[in-house]
Amino acid sequence: MTGRKKKAQISVYLDPDVMAMLSDFAARREQSLSLIAEAAIASFLSPDDAQRREAVVAKRLDQIDRRLTRIERDVGISVETMAVFIRFWLTTTPALPEPAAQAARAMAGKRYDAFITALGRRLAQGPKLRQEIVEDVGEAPAGEEKTAS
């Protein structure tokens, strides 16, 4: 039976902050400082360390890409919603005569405040417009085509 090789001892100097983190980590894991330091050095020197880091970075980039895709979609929905509303409003709202226009301007502040209040409630409670659109488009009856206006 062959005997186990004796481990070599080294002395290293650690920054007090690094030493505190090492001590805290070892205490949480209920492991010795030597075992944690040995594992960290082995991981650092491991040839597959670069591949592991690359995999982690690739995973994070994929997550970021999915989030950006959702943001791009949501912004597109917002822009289209605003454009449809503006087009509808401009085509259905006639110009007001001057006396009525003055009254409308006086009422505009109150209506705007009511709009902001309603928007705040809608954002706080949900569902979001983007969720409703997905549900509406996804639930189109069979035989009907999904169209974008």
Salt bridges, closest charged atoms under 4 A:
GLU38 OE1 - LYS7 NZ 3.03
ASP48 OD2 - ARG52 NH1 3.75
ASP49 OD1 - ARG52 NH2 3.30
ASP49 OD2 - ARG53 NH2 2.26
ASP74 OD1 - ARG73 NH1 3.00
ASP74 OD2 - ARG130 NE 3.18
GLU98 OE2 - ARG105 NH2 3.05
GLU132 OE2 - ARG122 NH2 2.65
